[in-house]
Amino acid sequence: MELTQNHRDALRDVLRWRRDVRHFLPDPVAPDVLERLREAMDLAPSVGNARPWRVLQITTPALREAVIANFEAENTKAAAIYADAKRASYNKLKLAGLRVAPVHLAVFTKAKPKAGHGLGRQTMPEMLSYSTVAAIHTLWLAARAENLGLGWVSILDPEAIAKTLDVPEDWRLTGYLCIGKAAQSDDTPLLHRSDWQENTQTIWQEV
């Protein structure tokens, strides 16, 4: 298939408007949309075609509350590393949409999947986690194409989350994701708009 400028323009729009969303509307996400997002992850690349990602959709209220409690505890610890004005700035940030987002996904990486037969990860076993990250990014772009926002919650204790969700011992949490309709649409990152950290260009050098 020969791709055209229309494809390139559409991809650039999706990339530009993909944001790490923290403010959601509570509107439910239709099952057929969730299925398309799952199918998008099927198209993601992975080392040795191992497909090491494992996805849990968290719908049980008690489990969601446990995740929120985990986040709040870790967020308090994280705020403590900053001082004075920077801590005040940190505390103003809304760093998770856990209470409002209709869809919660916990994405794990299986440490030693049989699939792939070890190809490509003998010298760089971390490629399994990188593969899961690529799958998450594929999901992220697909969600934006569905006019949905995605927020990646990293202020969590991953081992405690794994215990809460009672996953196999060889599953490692790679990402906890919130998905839903964004409360507002913006092509500028929240942390840039909040004066926390401006966008910077990719450093690309010839050697």
Backbone as ProteinMPNN parsed JSONL, in Angstrom:
{"seq_chain_A": "MELTQNHRDALRDVLRWRRDVRHFLPDPVAPDVLERLREAMDLAPSVGNARPWRVLQITTPALREAVIANFEAENTKAAAIYADAKRASYNKLKLAGLRVAPVHLAVFTKAKPKAGHGLGRQTMPEMLSYSTVAAIHTLWLAARAENLGLGWVSILDPEAIAKTLDVPEDWRLTGYLCIGKAAQSDDTPLLHRSDWQENTQTIWQEV", "coords_chain_A": {"N_chain_A": [[0.846, -1.197, 0.0], [0.625, 2.126, -0.945], [1.233, 4.95, 0.833], [-0.158, 8.243, 1.261], [0.024, 11.896, 1.1], [-2.207, 12.686, 2.468], [-2.491, 10.666, 4.388], [-0.158, 11.139, 5.867], [-0.662, 13.698, 6.835], [-2.925, 13.222, 8.409], [-1.854, 11.485, 10.336], [-0.002, 13.204, 11.528], [-1.735, 15.062, 12.695], [-3.011, 13.436, 14.61], [-0.81, 12.768, 16.205], [-0.062, 15.316, 17.077], [-2.275, 16.167, 18.57], [-2.464, 14.263, 20.487], [-2.5, 13.948, 23.847], [-1.378, 13.873, 27.269], [-3.822, 13.163, 29.217], [-5.55, 14.568, 31.977], [-7.919, 15.537, 32.889], [-11.088, 14.451, 32.781], [-14.287, 13.607, 31.276], [-17.149, 11.941, 32.636], [-18.455, 10.257, 30.875], [-19.411, 7.106, 29.579], [-17.388, 4.701, 27.767], [-18.039, 3.192, 24.736], [-18.538, -0.347, 24.21], [-17.796, -1.325, 21.639], [-15.943, 0.537, 20.816], [-13.913, 0.172, 22.703], [-13.176, -2.374, 21.925], [-12.048, -1.843, 19.431], [-9.843, -0.419, 20.267], [-8.455, -2.417, 21.617], [-7.881, -4.051, 19.423], [-6.169, -2.357, 18.069], [-3.908, -2.47, 19.681], [-3.128, -5.013, 19.041], [-1.795, -4.591, 16.697], [0.592, -3.504, 17.352], [4.217, -3.297, 17.45], [6.567, -5.832, 18.584], [9.276, -7.274, 20.412], [10.699, -10.066, 18.904], [8.168, -10.805, 18.185], [6.759, -11.323, 20.499], [4.66, -10.334, 22.015], [4.327, -9.361, 24.844], [2.644, -7.97, 26.541], [0.064, -7.667, 28.996], [-3.251, -7.029, 29.726], [-5.4, -5.599, 32.067], [-8.679, -4.651, 32.628], [-9.962, -2.491, 34.887], [-12.747, -2.658, 36.709], [-14.066, -3.137, 39.071], [-15.318, -1.496, 41.877], [-14.045, -1.484, 44.459], [-11.427, -2.241, 43.886], [-10.629, -0.13, 42.263], [-10.732, 1.944, 44.148], [-8.68, 1.118, 45.811], [-6.485, 1.463, 44.143], [-6.591, 4.252, 43.81], [-6.095, 5.056, 46.457], [-3.484, 4.119, 46.678], [-2.225, 5.784, 44.783], [-2.658, 8.34, 45.992], [-1.185, 8.141, 48.358], [1.422, 7.765, 47.356], [1.674, 10.092, 45.893], [1.738, 12.04, 47.864], [4.2, 11.438, 49.023], [5.831, 11.997, 46.819], [5.469, 14.762, 46.505], [6.873, 15.694, 48.644], [9.555, 15.818, 47.993], [10.047, 18.199, 46.825], [10.613, 21.717, 47.343], [9.32, 24.662, 48.908], [8.338, 27.071, 46.591], [8.312, 25.392, 44.378], [7.164, 23.073, 45.374], [4.63, 24.042, 45.972], [3.774, 24.624, 43.411], [3.784, 22.044, 42.347], [1.756, 20.861, 43.889], [-0.459, 22.108, 42.864], [-0.882, 20.941, 40.476], [-2.93, 18.717, 38.587], [-2.646, 15.495, 38.781], [-3.732, 13.062, 38.139], [-6.525, 11.37, 36.717], [-8.113, 9.631, 38.046], [-10.509, 9.317, 39.514], [-12.573, 10.117, 37.879], [-12.3, 9.251, 35.207], [-13.757, 6.95, 32.933], [-12.692, 4.502, 32.132], [-10.295, 2.27, 33.306], [-7.138, 0.93, 32.846], [-4.814, -1.528, 33.605], [-1.653, -2.208, 32.626], [0.5, -4.767, 32.088], [3.783, -6.3, 31.886], [4.786, -9.431, 30.876], [7.318, -11.353, 32.236], [8.909, -13.521, 31.166], [7.849, -14.57, 28.546], [6.666, -17.387, 26.668], [6.078, -17.081, 24.019], [7.639, -15.879, 21.078], [10.065, -17.062, 21.585], [12.397, -16.164, 22.803], [13.743, -14.557, 21.014], [15.73, -11.776, 20.153], [15.988, -10.713, 22.696], [18.032, -11.606, 24.274], [20.397, -10.205, 24.76], [19.332, -7.774, 25.439], [17.126, -7.816, 27.566], [15.292, -5.999, 28.492], [13.865, -5.237, 26.331], [11.402, -6.451, 26.268], [9.765, -4.962, 28.038], [9.965, -2.541, 26.688], [8.574, -3.205, 24.417], [5.987, -3.461, 25.418], [5.563, -0.805, 26.11], [5.537, 0.3, 23.546], [3.176, -0.833, 22.64], [1.371, 0.42, 24.34], [1.674, 3.069, 23.49], [0.722, 2.816, 20.894], [-1.946, 2.208, 21.477], [-2.58, 4.641, 22.671], [-2.481, 6.499, 20.536], [-4.496, 5.403, 18.96], [-6.677, 5.764, 20.658], [-6.853, 8.557, 20.669], [-7.568, 8.947, 18.01], [-10.112, 8.043, 18.183], [-11.308, 10.114, 19.387], [-10.855, 10.181, 22.103], [-9.302, 10.683, 25.304], [-6.204, 9.853, 26.913], [-4.619, 9.096, 29.938], [-1.56, 8.571, 31.536], [-0.746, 7.112, 34.438], [1.78, 7.461, 36.6], [2.548, 7.761, 39.184], [2.631, 5.7, 41.313], [2.877, 2.812, 43.424], [4.265, 0.159, 42.029], [4.578, -2.565, 42.765], [2.777, -2.852, 44.84], [0.414, -2.376, 43.462], [0.366, -4.585, 41.752], [0.025, -6.581, 43.652], [-2.462, -5.853, 44.737], [-4.106, -6.314, 42.541], [-3.719, -8.968, 42.221], [-2.035, -10.44, 40.405], [-0.094, -12.754, 38.326], [3.191, -13.739, 39.482], [5.237, -13.172, 37.69], [4.448, -10.998, 36.254], [4.921, -7.614, 35.502], [4.161, -4.324, 36.371], [3.711, -2.004, 33.851], [2.291, 0.189, 32.887], [-0.31, 2.259, 34.149], [-3.392, 3.171, 33.083], [-5.712, 5.751, 32.305], [-8.703, 6.224, 30.566], [-10.906, 8.072, 28.558], [-13.413, 10.494, 27.58], [-11.955, 13.578, 26.971], [-12.03, 16.423, 29.12], [-11.428, 18.867, 28.063], [-10.031, 19.955, 24.949], [-6.754, 20.187, 23.746], [-3.772, 21.177, 22.147], [-1.434, 21.566, 23.396], [0.852, 20.4, 25.796], [-0.202, 19.672, 29.15], [1.634, 20.109, 31.263], [3.329, 21.922, 30.113], [1.626, 24.121, 29.708], [1.106, 24.648, 32.339], [3.406, 25.764, 33.237], [5.337, 24.053, 34.245], [7.177, 22.454, 32.831], [8.531, 23.228, 29.79], [7.842, 22.273, 26.374], [10.368, 20.637, 24.508], [12.613, 20.394, 21.716], [13.434, 17.406, 19.877], [16.649, 16.063, 20.277], [18.78, 15.534, 17.706], [21.369, 14.221, 16.105], [24.046, 13.981, 13.747], [26.669, 11.604, 13.526]], "CA_chain_A": [[0.0, 0.0, 0.0], [1.368, 3.376, -1.027], [0.592, 5.977, 1.637], [-0.189, 9.548, 0.61], [0.141, 13.059, 1.97], [-3.378, 12.689, 3.355], [-2.161, 9.804, 5.516], [0.85, 11.812, 6.686], [-1.318, 14.809, 7.521], [-3.793, 12.663, 9.45], [-0.994, 10.994, 11.419], [0.564, 14.36, 12.24], [-2.8, 15.609, 13.532], [-3.195, 12.546, 15.761], [0.365, 12.937, 17.061], [-0.067, 16.656, 17.674], [-3.374, 16.318, 19.517], [-2.348, 13.27, 21.549], [-2.013, 14.587, 25.057], [-1.499, 13.098, 28.502], [-5.028, 13.801, 29.743], [-5.795, 14.46, 33.412], [-9.274, 15.999, 33.158], [-11.982, 13.62, 31.984], [-15.723, 13.559, 31.481], [-17.494, 10.584, 33.101], [-19.211, 9.535, 29.848], [-18.874, 5.756, 29.325], [-16.818, 4.376, 26.457], [-18.817, 2.087, 24.177], [-17.791, -1.596, 24.073], [-17.195, -1.498, 20.306], [-14.755, 1.39, 20.78], [-12.888, -0.537, 23.469], [-12.703, -3.491, 21.103], [-11.146, -1.294, 18.417], [-8.586, -0.093, 20.939], [-7.753, -3.688, 21.819], [-7.371, -4.473, 18.12], [-5.023, -1.504, 17.745], [-2.743, -3.015, 20.382], [-2.706, -6.2, 18.285], [-0.952, -4.147, 15.579], [1.83, -2.919, 17.873], [5.408, -4.138, 17.289], [7.141, -6.365, 19.819], [10.505, -8.02, 20.195], [10.467, -11.475, 18.61], [6.716, -11.003, 18.092], [6.437, -11.996, 21.758], [3.42, -9.789, 22.59], [4.418, -9.639, 26.285], [1.734, -7.16, 27.361], [-1.149, -8.253, 29.559], [-4.077, -5.876, 30.062], [-6.548, -5.794, 32.942], [-9.586, -3.515, 32.738], [-10.379, -2.457, 36.285], [-14.126, -2.184, 36.818], [-14.543, -3.343, 40.441], [-15.128, -0.261, 42.652], [-13.083, -1.633, 45.555], [-10.083, -2.241, 43.303], [-10.335, 1.252, 41.855], [-10.447, 2.716, 45.35], [-7.352, 0.722, 46.286], [-5.523, 2.133, 43.259], [-6.621, 5.672, 44.152], [-5.391, 5.188, 47.736], [-2.07, 3.935, 46.35], [-1.78, 7.024, 44.147], [-2.649, 9.453, 46.935], [-0.051, 7.948, 49.268], [2.668, 7.994, 46.623], [1.71, 11.499, 45.492], [2.178, 12.779, 49.045], [5.646, 11.223, 49.113], [6.482, 12.689, 45.706], [5.442, 16.2, 46.761], [7.824, 16.015, 49.713], [10.919, 16.021, 47.485], [10.166, 19.579, 46.355], [10.614, 22.71, 48.421], [8.82, 26.022, 48.736], [7.5, 27.414, 45.444], [8.175, 24.243, 43.482], [6.184, 22.174, 45.979], [3.321, 24.668, 45.78], [3.437, 24.418, 42.007], [3.473, 20.616, 42.205], [0.469, 20.563, 44.513], [-1.525, 22.671, 42.036], [-1.071, 20.088, 39.307], [-3.846, 17.579, 38.708], [-1.761, 14.483, 38.224], [-4.427, 11.825, 37.802], [-7.964, 11.482, 36.521], [-8.554, 8.304, 38.479], [-11.876, 9.272, 40.05], [-13.574, 10.477, 36.868], [-12.14, 8.497, 33.952], [-14.612, 5.762, 32.951], [-11.947, 3.269, 31.85], [-8.981, 2.084, 33.921], [-6.418, -0.242, 32.344], [-3.495, -1.833, 34.154], [-0.928, -2.911, 31.57], [1.654, -5.462, 32.658], [4.692, -7.02, 31.003], [5.138, -10.779, 31.334], [8.778, -11.337, 32.267], [9.544, -14.504, 30.292], [6.809, -15.235, 27.756], [7.112, -18.424, 25.739], [5.955, -16.533, 22.667], [8.842, -15.194, 20.622], [11.188, -18.002, 21.734], [13.596, -15.467, 23.263], [14.394, -13.806, 19.937], [15.951, -10.346, 20.287], [16.046, -10.217, 24.062], [19.104, -12.243, 25.037], [21.332, -9.164, 25.198], [18.557, -6.645, 25.957], [15.841, -8.337, 28.048], [14.362, -4.89, 28.701], [13.054, -5.059, 25.129], [10.029, -6.874, 26.551], [9.064, -3.789, 28.57], [9.874, -1.553, 25.612], [7.497, -3.651, 23.531], [4.728, -3.08, 26.063], [5.441, 0.647, 25.964], [5.124, 0.552, 22.168], [1.762, -1.191, 22.561], [0.634, 1.484, 25.014], [1.667, 4.244, 22.615], [-0.205, 2.498, 19.808], [-3.266, 2.396, 22.068], [-2.745, 6.072, 22.916], [-2.825, 7.134, 19.263], [-5.81, 4.892, 18.549], [-7.673, 6.432, 21.494], [-7.025, 9.933, 20.175], [-8.314, 8.851, 16.752], [-11.515, 7.805, 18.576], [-11.69, 11.309, 20.15], [-10.724, 9.889, 23.523], [-8.038, 11.029, 25.918], [-5.553, 8.83, 27.727], [-3.664, 9.575, 30.92], [-0.671, 7.524, 32.049], [-0.518, 7.406, 35.862], [3.06, 6.849, 36.989], [2.806, 7.979, 40.61], [2.05, 4.513, 41.939], [3.788, 1.749, 43.854], [3.898, -0.911, 41.103], [4.471, -3.859, 43.426], [1.512, -2.851, 45.581], [-0.666, -2.511, 42.469], [0.36, -5.988, 41.326], [-0.555, -7.357, 44.755], [-3.887, -5.51, 44.802], [-4.804, -6.938, 41.412], [-3.489, -10.41, 42.34], [-1.552, -10.941, 39.123], [1.007, -13.707, 38.457], [4.433, -13.173, 39.985], [6.131, -12.73, 36.617], [3.896, -9.815, 35.591], [5.443, -6.361, 36.038], [3.351, -3.196, 35.92], [4.378, -1.062, 32.96], [1.52, 1.42, 32.832], [-1.707, 2.316, 34.601], [-3.947, 4.122, 32.14], [-7.093, 6.223, 32.385], [-9.198, 6.535, 29.225], [-12.254, 8.625, 28.506], [-13.54, 11.745, 26.849], [-11.255, 14.66, 27.654], [-12.892, 17.548, 29.494], [-11.138, 19.901, 27.076], [-9.078, 19.524, 23.93], [-5.653, 21.14, 23.666], [-2.604, 20.579, 21.5], [-0.263, 21.909, 24.205], [0.895, 19.57, 27.001], [-0.64, 20.296, 30.396], [2.775, 20.56, 32.056], [3.832, 23.125, 29.452], [0.679, 25.197, 30.019], [1.174, 24.921, 33.779], [4.742, 26.311, 33.514], [6.189, 23.089, 34.944], [8.264, 22.115, 31.914], [8.181, 23.517, 28.402], [8.214, 21.302, 25.351], [11.666, 20.846, 23.88], [12.78, 19.648, 20.479], [14.265, 16.207, 19.904], [18.075, 16.226, 19.917], [19.044, 14.606, 16.607], [22.692, 14.601, 15.625], [24.827, 13.063, 12.92], [27.979, 11.303, 14.103]], "C_chain_A": [[0.88, 1.245, 0.0], [0.615, 4.451, -0.234], [0.778, 7.351, 0.994], [0.002, 10.67, 1.62], [-1.046, 13.153, 2.912], [-3.136, 11.823, 4.588], [-1.17, 10.509, 6.459], [0.235, 12.964, 7.477], [-2.192, 14.304, 8.669], [-2.963, 12.171, 10.628], [-0.419, 12.152, 12.216], [-0.487, 14.988, 13.157], [-2.995, 14.761, 14.786], [-2.028, 12.703, 16.738], [0.331, 14.282, 17.79], [-1.115, 16.779, 18.768], [-3.425, 15.203, 20.553], [-1.742, 13.94, 22.763], [-2.173, 13.635, 26.226], [-2.629, 13.741, 29.31], [-5.18, 13.543, 31.238], [-7.22, 14.856, 33.792], [-10.235, 15.284, 32.207], [-13.443, 13.971, 32.237], [-16.084, 12.129, 31.869], [-18.23, 9.737, 32.072], [-18.606, 8.158, 29.595], [-18.316, 5.615, 27.913], [-17.515, 3.123, 25.942], [-17.957, 0.836, 24.009], [-17.137, -1.765, 22.707], [-15.958, -0.618, 20.143], [-13.615, 0.721, 21.542], [-12.321, -1.711, 22.678], [-11.759, -2.99, 20.016], [-9.809, -0.901, 19.037], [-7.77, -1.355, 21.212], [-7.127, -4.161, 20.519], [-6.169, -3.63, 17.699], [-3.762, -2.02, 18.434], [-2.236, -4.277, 19.688], [-1.731, -5.833, 17.177], [0.384, -3.589, 16.042], [3.011, -3.865, 17.637], [5.856, -4.707, 18.63], [8.359, -7.216, 19.481], [10.184, -9.501, 19.982], [9.009, -11.828, 18.389], [6.181, -11.692, 19.354], [5.115, -11.54, 22.364], [3.385, -9.978, 24.114], [3.416, -8.863, 27.141], [0.501, -7.953, 27.777], [-1.987, -7.101, 30.113], [-5.249, -6.293, 30.944], [-7.389, -4.521, 32.928], [-10.209, -3.539, 34.123], [-11.772, -1.836, 36.38], [-14.675, -2.305, 38.241], [-14.278, -2.104, 41.288], [-14.075, -0.38, 43.753], [-11.649, -1.629, 45.039], [-9.69, -0.843, 42.854], [-9.985, 2.113, 43.067], [-9.072, 2.382, 45.91], [-6.26, 1.382, 45.437], [-5.446, 3.62, 43.587], [-5.877, 5.918, 45.466], [-3.882, 5.051, 47.541], [-1.508, 5.227, 45.755], [-1.661, 8.155, 45.167], [-1.483, 9.354, 47.911], [1.272, 8.263, 48.577], [2.798, 9.451, 46.192], [2.159, 12.379, 46.65], [3.688, 12.652, 49.223], [6.383, 12.012, 48.034], [6.543, 14.193, 45.944], [6.527, 16.605, 47.755], [9.241, 16.252, 49.205], [11.142, 17.448, 47.009], [10.09, 20.536, 47.543], [9.952, 24.003, 47.964], [7.94, 26.175, 47.494], [7.279, 26.218, 44.526], [7.171, 23.246, 44.055], [4.769, 22.744, 45.807], [2.849, 24.485, 44.349], [3.043, 22.975, 41.748], [2.07, 20.322, 42.735], [-0.715, 21.133, 43.731], [-1.835, 21.796, 40.819], [-2.111, 19.005, 39.602], [-3.155, 16.423, 38.01], [-2.441, 13.152, 37.94], [-5.907, 12.11, 37.617], [-8.669, 10.238, 37.009], [-10.011, 8.264, 38.923], [-12.938, 9.488, 38.978], [-13.491, 9.613, 35.612], [-12.962, 7.212, 33.976], [-13.863, 4.447, 32.765], [-10.593, 3.314, 32.533], [-8.366, 0.818, 33.332], [-5.083, -0.362, 33.061], [-2.778, -2.705, 33.132], [0.371, -3.462, 32.156], [2.524, -6.047, 31.548], [5.008, -8.371, 31.629], [6.638, -10.956, 31.163], [9.432, -12.303, 31.281], [8.479, -15.251, 29.488], [7.405, -16.311, 26.841], [7.063, -17.925, 24.305], [7.209, -15.747, 22.311], [10.1, -16.009, 20.753], [12.496, -17.296, 22.095], [14.272, -14.6, 22.229], [14.511, -12.319, 20.286], [16.07, -9.835, 21.701], [17.108, -10.924, 24.909], [20.087, -11.212, 25.566], [20.605, -7.968, 25.798], [17.185, -7.138, 26.415], [14.814, -7.242, 28.304], [13.5, -4.608, 27.474], [11.629, -5.545, 25.32], [9.211, -5.695, 27.079], [8.915, -2.713, 27.506], [8.74, -1.918, 24.65], [6.136, -3.279, 24.109], [4.499, -1.583, 25.958], [4.992, 0.998, 24.547], [3.643, 0.228, 21.982], [0.894, -0.12, 23.222], [0.567, 2.731, 24.128], [0.741, 4.03, 21.415], [-1.647, 2.692, 20.277], [-3.574, 3.88, 22.24], [-3.173, 6.793, 21.639], [-4.2, 6.688, 18.781], [-6.921, 5.55, 19.357], [-7.918, 7.85, 21.012], [-7.811, 9.944, 18.877], [-9.796, 8.576, 16.999], [-12.068, 8.999, 19.364], [-11.763, 11.042, 21.652], [-9.368, 10.356, 24.015], [-7.505, 9.868, 26.727], [-4.598, 9.516, 28.685], [-2.875, 8.412, 31.485], [-0.295, 7.901, 33.481], [0.757, 6.681, 36.307], [3.357, 7.004, 38.475], [2.075, 6.894, 41.395], [3.167, 3.612, 42.436], [3.446, 0.519, 43.017], [3.748, -2.273, 41.764], [3.167, -3.957, 44.216], [0.322, -2.999, 44.634], [-0.77, -3.958, 42.018], [-0.273, -6.87, 42.401], [-2.053, -7.106, 44.862], [-4.675, -6.243, 43.732], [-4.555, -8.443, 41.322], [-3.068, -11.037, 41.017], [-0.436, -11.966, 39.346], [2.319, -13.019, 38.827], [5.342, -12.633, 38.889], [5.528, -11.598, 35.776], [4.432, -8.571, 36.288], [4.62, -5.206, 35.486], [4.186, -2.254, 35.067], [3.611, 0.254, 32.883], [0.124, 1.261, 33.407], [-2.345, 3.469, 33.854], [-5.389, 4.478, 32.467], [-7.519, 6.633, 30.974], [-10.621, 7.058, 29.332], [-12.269, 9.881, 27.658], [-12.848, 12.844, 27.64], [-12.209, 15.806, 27.95], [-12.647, 18.75, 28.596], [-10.075, 19.382, 26.136], [-8.013, 20.593, 23.767], [-4.474, 20.447, 23.0], [-1.307, 20.933, 22.221], [-0.264, 21.051, 25.467], [0.513, 20.341, 28.254], [0.54, 20.858, 31.185], [3.462, 21.774, 31.438], [2.936, 24.307, 29.818], [0.744, 25.6, 31.486], [2.523, 25.48, 34.213], [5.611, 25.374, 34.341], [7.414, 22.752, 34.098], [7.81, 22.371, 30.495], [8.536, 22.345, 27.495], [9.592, 21.647, 24.797], [11.754, 19.984, 22.626], [13.657, 18.417, 20.7], [15.689, 16.555, 19.519], [18.429, 15.141, 18.918], [20.347, 15.038, 15.971], [23.267, 13.535, 14.705], [26.181, 12.842, 13.576], [28.81, 10.536, 13.076]], "O_chain_A": [[1.766, 1.394, 0.841], [-0.506, 4.817, -0.589], [1.749, 7.587, 0.274], [0.125, 10.436, 2.822], [-0.911, 13.644, 4.033], [-3.522, 12.192, 5.698], [-1.326, 10.478, 7.68], [0.57, 13.178, 8.642], [-2.2, 14.878, 9.758], [-3.317, 12.406, 11.783], [-0.353, 12.091, 13.444], [-0.168, 15.401, 14.272], [-3.129, 15.292, 15.889], [-2.231, 12.762, 17.951], [0.657, 14.367, 18.974], [-0.873, 17.424, 19.788], [-4.315, 15.184, 21.403], [-0.617, 14.437, 22.72], [-2.988, 12.713, 26.19], [-2.419, 14.738, 30.001], [-4.961, 12.426, 31.705], [-7.678, 14.546, 34.892], [-10.198, 15.487, 30.993], [-13.792, 14.551, 33.265], [-15.391, 11.194, 31.469], [-18.597, 8.6, 32.369], [-17.393, 8.052, 29.414], [-18.725, 6.321, 26.991], [-17.572, 2.109, 26.638], [-16.771, 0.943, 23.698], [-16.03, -2.297, 22.621], [-15.029, -0.978, 19.42], [-12.477, 0.708, 21.072], [-11.128, -2.004, 22.756], [-10.766, -3.651, 19.713], [-8.763, -1.037, 18.402], [-6.549, -1.36, 21.058], [-5.983, -4.616, 20.503], [-5.254, -4.134, 17.047], [-2.68, -2.01, 17.848], [-1.043, -4.575, 19.741], [-0.926, -6.665, 16.758], [1.225, -3.237, 15.215], [2.84, -5.084, 17.625], [5.565, -4.14, 19.683], [8.45, -7.799, 18.401], [9.481, -10.111, 20.787], [8.641, -13.002, 18.401], [5.278, -12.526, 19.289], [4.509, -12.274, 23.145], [2.51, -10.677, 24.625], [3.349, -9.082, 28.351], [-0.024, -8.78, 27.032], [-1.483, -6.287, 30.887], [-5.994, -7.216, 30.615], [-6.874, -3.434, 33.187], [-10.898, -4.491, 34.489], [-11.947, -0.638, 36.157], [-15.654, -1.639, 38.58], [-13.126, -1.691, 41.414], [-13.291, 0.548, 43.952], [-10.756, -1.077, 45.683], [-8.55, -0.421, 43.043], [-9.054, 2.916, 43.016], [-8.378, 3.258, 46.426], [-5.231, 1.806, 45.964], [-4.355, 4.188, 43.636], [-5.114, 6.878, 45.577], [-3.1, 5.773, 48.159], [-0.452, 5.705, 46.17], [-0.649, 8.856, 45.191], [-0.865, 10.363, 48.253], [2.132, 8.94, 49.14], [3.905, 9.985, 46.131], [2.879, 13.356, 46.445], [4.371, 13.628, 49.534], [7.422, 12.618, 48.294], [7.545, 14.834, 45.627], [7.036, 17.724, 47.708], [10.055, 16.833, 49.922], [12.281, 17.869, 46.809], [9.568, 20.196, 48.604], [10.018, 24.38, 46.794], [6.922, 25.496, 47.36], [6.197, 26.047, 43.965], [6.407, 22.639, 43.304], [3.827, 22.002, 45.527], [1.671, 24.224, 44.101], [2.088, 22.706, 41.019], [1.294, 19.614, 42.094], [-1.848, 20.689, 43.914], [-2.904, 21.899, 40.217], [-2.169, 18.455, 40.702], [-3.09, 16.383, 36.781], [-1.774, 12.2, 37.534], [-6.471, 12.982, 38.278], [-9.694, 9.834, 36.459], [-10.682, 7.253, 38.718], [-14.086, 9.082, 39.156], [-14.519, 9.283, 35.021], [-12.877, 6.453, 34.941], [-14.34, 3.394, 33.189], [-9.833, 4.268, 32.367], [-8.997, -0.239, 33.32], [-4.312, 0.596, 33.116], [-3.234, -3.802, 32.81], [1.218, -2.718, 32.649], [2.066, -6.261, 30.426], [5.446, -8.444, 32.777], [7.174, -10.738, 30.077], [10.409, -11.942, 30.626], [8.238, -16.434, 29.726], [8.506, -16.155, 26.314], [7.897, -18.293, 23.478], [7.768, -15.037, 23.147], [11.107, -15.702, 20.114], [13.576, -17.766, 21.739], [15.281, -13.962, 22.53], [13.528, -11.68, 20.663], [16.238, -8.633, 21.902], [17.075, -10.84, 26.137], [20.56, -11.328, 26.696], [21.19, -7.222, 26.584], [16.187, -6.906, 25.733], [13.613, -7.507, 28.332], [12.533, -3.848, 27.544], [10.729, -5.099, 24.607], [8.093, -5.458, 26.621], [7.881, -2.051, 27.421], [8.04, -1.044, 24.138], [5.244, -2.837, 23.386], [3.372, -1.137, 25.741], [4.164, 1.889, 24.362], [2.936, 0.928, 21.256], [-0.185, 0.207, 22.727], [-0.479, 3.372, 24.031], [0.06, 4.957, 20.976], [-2.467, 3.269, 19.564], [-4.694, 4.322, 21.984], [-4.108, 7.594, 21.652], [-4.975, 7.49, 18.259], [-7.982, 5.862, 18.818], [-9.063, 8.299, 20.953], [-8.628, 10.837, 18.652], [-10.635, 8.839, 16.137], [-13.154, 8.919, 19.937], [-12.603, 11.59, 22.366], [-8.405, 10.421, 23.251], [-8.261, 9.004, 27.172], [-3.853, 10.413, 28.291], [-3.445, 7.39, 31.868], [0.396, 8.895, 33.705], [0.798, 5.453, 36.38], [4.327, 6.432, 38.971], [1.056, 7.136, 42.042], [4.282, 3.654, 41.915], [2.422, -0.115, 43.272], [2.885, -3.058, 41.371], [2.533, -5.011, 44.256], [-0.659, -3.666, 44.962], [-1.87, -4.501, 41.912], [-1.02, -7.798, 42.089], [-2.829, -8.042, 45.055], [-5.776, -6.733, 43.983], [-5.11, -9.117, 40.455], [-3.651, -12.022, 40.563], [0.115, -12.04, 40.444], [2.521, -11.846, 38.512], [6.137, -11.727, 39.138], [6.046, -11.279, 34.706], [4.404, -8.479, 37.515], [4.403, -5.114, 34.277], [5.232, -1.768, 35.498], [4.221, 1.321, 32.822], [-0.542, 0.25, 33.18], [-1.902, 4.611, 33.97], [-6.183, 3.621, 32.855], [-6.772, 7.314, 30.272], [-11.432, 6.544, 30.103], [-11.251, 10.276, 27.09], [-13.114, 13.028, 28.827], [-13.084, 16.125, 27.145], [-13.547, 19.563, 28.385], [-9.31, 18.48, 26.48], [-8.332, 21.777, 23.662], [-4.208, 19.273, 23.257], [-0.216, 20.642, 21.731], [-1.285, 20.978, 26.15], [0.859, 21.513, 28.406], [0.456, 21.964, 31.719], [4.098, 22.56, 32.139], [3.429, 25.37, 30.194], [0.471, 26.748, 31.836], [2.77, 25.654, 35.406], [6.511, 25.821, 35.052], [8.543, 22.763, 34.588], [6.818, 21.799, 30.041], [9.411, 21.538, 27.808], [9.931, 22.82, 24.64], [11.058, 18.978, 22.496], [14.507, 18.393, 21.59], [15.913, 17.265, 18.538], [18.384, 13.955, 19.245], [20.422, 16.107, 15.365], [23.006, 12.343, 14.868], [26.774, 13.775, 14.119], [29.955, 10.179, 13.353]]}, "name": "protein", "num_of_chains": 1, "seq": "MELTQNHRDALRDVLRWRRDVRHFLPDPVAPDVLERLREAMDLAPSVGNARPWRVLQITTPALREAVIANFEAENTKAAAIYADAKRASYNKLKLAGLRVAPVHLAVFTKAKPKAGHGLGRQTMPEMLSYSTVAAIHTLWLAARAENLGLGWVSILDPEAIAKTLDVPEDWRLTGYLCIGKAAQSDDTPLLHRSDWQENTQTIWQEV"}
